[in-house]
């Protein structure tokens, strides 16, 4: 995702490769939270939710979405416990003990990943309704804001500003997804209920 690479680009410009290496290390591990939730829940229930919305309507979709949310919460909690428990032993194993001084960066990225899991449900609401343009607009808008925050925060707070700006970027992405969802629903009220592709229905 673009938001997760802007921080490295801006940080490298202001502070050089050493801090980028630390940022990349922590960001890469934190990404496992989103990946774990996606591959244990999203890839299985996502297609089912889409099919139920388009063939059965919003009620069936919401039931499946609720199951996805509940299981995603479990997946995120499990992933968080593992990540927090294993991060320091991993740092010692790879021989980067000096990274411990920047351990708070890791926790900021963990927050960003949890928020990204939440944001994905707003994207799902857009996707099932074929609001592809809204998805694109939300991503572009959030990317612009994230880039601005990156420049401001990295310039003033270095690596901590980079991680914080990434988290703000995810928050902005979620907000824009919600805004464009409400806007497109208002323009296309029928899509709030259901979309049926089957003939003669």
N, C-alpha and C positions, 0 to 999 in steps of 0.2 A: 504494500500500500504506500502511496506517495507520502502520506503524513509521517511514515516511519523512516523515511530516508532524507527528508528535509533537514532534520536535526543534525545528521552527520555532515551534510553538505555545508550548512551554515557554521557549525562548530569548527570544522576543518578550516574554513576561511578565517575565522577569528582567532582560534587557539591552536591549530595544528593537529598533527596526526596522533600524538600520544593520547590526548583526551578523547579523540575519536575512537581509538582502540578500546578504551574503557567503556565508552558509551555503547559501542557495537557489541561488546561482550555482554553487558547487562541487558541491553535491548533484545539481543538474540535469545537469551535464556528466558526473559519475561514473555517473549512471543509464544512460548510453549503453552501459556495459559489459554490463549485464543485458539491455538491449533488443537489442543487437547479437547476443548469444548466443541470445536467444529467437527473433528473427526470421530468423536465418540457420540455426538448427538446430532449436529447439524446435517451431516451427509446422509443420515438415515431418516430423520424426521422432516427435514426440509422438503424433499420431493413429495413426501406424503401430504404435507400441509398444502403445498401448491396444488396438488391434484384434487384434494378435498375442497379447496376454495373454488376451483374452476369447474368442478363437476357436481359438487353438492351444496355449495354456498358458504356464507360467512360463518354460520353456526358450527358446522363441522370443522372449518378452518380454525376457529378460535379454540375449539376443544383440543385440536392437535397442537396448536401453538402453546396452549397452557402446559401440555405434556412436555413440549420442547423446553419451555422456560424452567419448569421444575427440574428436569434432568440436567439442564445447563447449569443451574445453581449447584447441583451436586458435583458435576464435573469441575466447575470452577473452584469450589471449596477443596476438593481433592488435589487439584493441580496446585493451588496456592500453598497448601500444607507441604506438599512435596518440594515445591520450589524454595520456600522459605527455609525448610529443614536442610536441604541439600546445597544451598548456594555457597555457604562458607567452606564446607568440605571440598566442593568443586573448585573453588578458588585456590585452595591449598594444593589440590591435586594437579592443577595446571601450572602451578608455580608462579602465581601472580598475587602473592600475599599483599602487595601494595594496593591492590584494588579494594581491599577491605575499607580503606579510608574513604572510598566513594560508595559504600554499600547503600546509602540512602537513594542513590540514583536508581538502584534496582527496585526499591519499593515504589518509587514514583512510576516506573515503567509497569510494575504490576498493576497499579491503579489504572493506568491507561489501557491495559489489556482487558481488565474487567469491564471497564466502560465500553470498550470496543465490542465485547460480547453482547452487552445490552443494546448497543447501537445496531447490531445486526438484525435485531427483531424489528426495528423501524424500517430497515431496508427490506426485510421480508414482506412487510405490509405494502411497500411500494412495488416490489417485484411481482407479487401474485396478481396485482392489478394492471400489470404491464406499464407501469409508470417509469419506463426506462430513462426518459429524459429528466425526470425529477431526480433519479438516482445520480445521473451524471452532473446535474446542476448542483446537487448537494455536495458531491465530492469536490467539484471545482471551487465552489464557494468556501468550503472548509479549508481547502488547500491554500487559497489566497490568504485567509485569516491566519492560518498556521505559519505561513512564511513570514508574515508581518510580525507575529509574536516571536518567532524564532530569532529574527534580527534584533528585536528590542531586548529580549530576555538573555540571549546568548552574549550580546555585547555587554550587558550589565552583570550577568550572573554566571557566565561561562557554561560549564557542563550541566550545572543544576538548572540553568535557564533553558537549556536545550531539552532536557527531559520534561520540565514543566510545560514548555511550549507544545511539546508533542501531546501531552495530556489535555491541554486546552484545545488543541486541534481536534482530538477525538470528541470532546464535549461539543465543540462547534459542529462537527459532522453529525452528531446525534440531533442537535437542535435544527440544523438545516433539513435533515431527513424528515423530521416531524413537521416543520413549516411547509415544505413542499408537498408532503402527504396531505395536510389539511387543505392546502391551496388546490391541489388536483382533485381532491374529493369534492370540494365545493364546485369545481368546474364540471366534474363528471359524477353527479350524485348516484347514478345507478351502480357505479363501481364499488360503492360502499357496501352494497349488499352481496353481489355475486357476479361472476362472469361464467357464462356457459358456452362451451364450444360444441357441445353435441347438437346434431341437427334435430329438427322437429321437436324442440323443447320450448 
